[in-house]
């Protein structure tokens, strides 16, 4: 799956936000959402497979945290996307003011 597709899903973005500055158990992550644990587990698997989170096992529990370095690789693509969006917005504003 393409890296932008991985972060395009709102729940995956929220998971990344939750584990950006701290490590959280899978159950603690799932408790923050209104979907089943298996659904969140699938999102965590996608994030792990993309390299955006790292997993630490402690007995039966799995703890997740963001891999900021891996996510940083998205920066050029995101900046390009934002640049195009801002260019379109500028054009629309200029058209409205004329």
Secondary structure as GFF3:
##gff-version 3
##sequence-region A 1 98
A	DSSP	alpha_helix	3	8	.	.	.	ID=ss1
A	DSSP	alpha_helix	10	18	.	.	.	ID=ss2
A	DSSP	beta_strand	24	25	.	.	.	ID=ss3
A	DSSP	alpha_helix	26	30	.	.	.	ID=ss4
A	DSSP	alpha_helix	37	50	.	.	.	ID=ss5
A	DSSP	beta_strand	53	58	.	.	.	ID=ss6
A	DSSP	beta_strand	61	66	.	.	.	ID=ss7
A	DSSP	alpha_helix	68	72	.	.	.	ID=ss8
A	DSSP	alpha_helix	75	96	.	.	.	ID=ss9
###
